Amino acid sequence: MAVYPKKRVFMSFIEEDKQRVWGLRLLAANPNFDLEFYDESLRTPIDSLDAAYIKAKIRAKIDRSSVTVCLISEQTYASRWVDWELDETDRQRKPIIAMALKGVTQATLPALIKQKGLTFYGWDPDNLNTLIRNA
């Protein structure tokens, strides 16, 4: 098996999907599973109501990443924060991967993903690993 350097990944998702995102993080931590990346995304909510402060903290995480993975469920499209994270990633000219969360078969896509005509991938951790490596 070829050795690839780990990519720094920012994961964009809605708070309601936190449990499913933890499942993906567990897969990445499993040595028997071929999914490797450094997770630059938020693990705990930022303790502030100041939108500018929150954006600065998230922007710093996106700055350190090389790719953003937007994990999509049925309600992701309605999140202003996901839209902002994707816009910031695009502003920084970094790649965006749009993938459904496990169990999601149909979803309305966030605005930027539709606007840019990005491919929406079904849940497939093996493919996600390949997409992250090639980003």
N, C-alpha and C positions, 0 to 999 in steps of 0.2 A: 504494500500500500504506500502511495506517495505521501510525503510529509508536507503539509501546507502550514504557513504561519497563520495563527489565529487572527481573525478580523475583529475589530471593535464594532459592535452592533448596538444601535439604539433601537429599542422596540417601542413602537407607538401603538397604544391600545386604550380602550376605555376601562375605567375603574371597575365596572361590573364584570369584566372578563379577567380580573386579576388571578382567580383560581386556575383558569385554563392556561394562562400565561406561565404560571408556576409549573404546570405540567411540562411545558416546553423547556423551561429552565432545568427541570429534573432530568429530562432526556439528555440535555447537553452535559450534565454532570455525570451521567452514566458511562463508565469506561467501555461498556459493551455496545455502545451506540455511537455511530460515526457522525456526531454533530458537535462542532467545536467553534466557539466564539467567546470573546470577552463581552459581557453584558454591560453596556453603558447606560441602560435605561433606569428609570426610577424604580426603586424597590419599596419605598415608603412615600406617602404623600408629603409634599413640601408644606411645612407648618406655617402658612401665611395666606392672607387674603389679598395681598398686594400682587396684582397680575404682572407688573413690571419685574418684580423680584422673582416670581415663579418663572417667567420667561427667561430671565438671565440664568437661572439655575439649569433649566432645561437646555438652553442654548449652549451652555458649557459642556453638557453631556453630548449633544449633537456634534459640537466642535471636535470632541475627542474620538468620535466614531468615524468609521469609513463608509458605513451603509446604514440605512434605516429600514427596518422590517416593520411594516404595518400589519398587525394581526387583526383580522377583520371578522366581526360577528354581525348579527342582524342589525344592531343599533350603532355601530361604529360611525356610520356616515353622519350621525347627528351631533357628534362631539366637536365643539369649537377647538378644544385642545389638540385633538388629533389633527384637525385641519391646520392649526398653527404649526404643529410639529412637522407636518409634511411640507408646508410652505417654507419653513425655516431650512429644512433639509434641501429642498429644491433651490432656495436662495444661495445655499452654500455649494450648490452643484454636486451634491452627493447622490448616489443611486438610492432608489426606493424599491423595495420588494413588497408586493402586496399579496398576502397569503391568508386564506381562510383559517380560522381556528378549527380545531378538531370538532367534528359534528356539524359544522356550518356548510350547507349545500347551496344556499342562495342568500345573497345580501346586496343591499344598495351600497355602492362604493363611495368612499369619501370624494369630495369635489376634485381635488388635485389629481387623484388617480384616474378619474373619468376624463378630466381636462387634458391630461398628458397621454391618454390612451395606453396607460401601463397595463401589462398583463396581470390578471387576477388569477392566482394559482390556488387550486384546491389544497386542502391539508395534506402535506407530504413532507415529513421531516427530512427524508433522504434528499429530496429535491431542494428543500430549503438549504441544506448544507452545501449542495452544489451551487445554488444561486448566490449564497453568501461568499463562497470561495471565489466565484467568478465576478463578483461585483467590483 
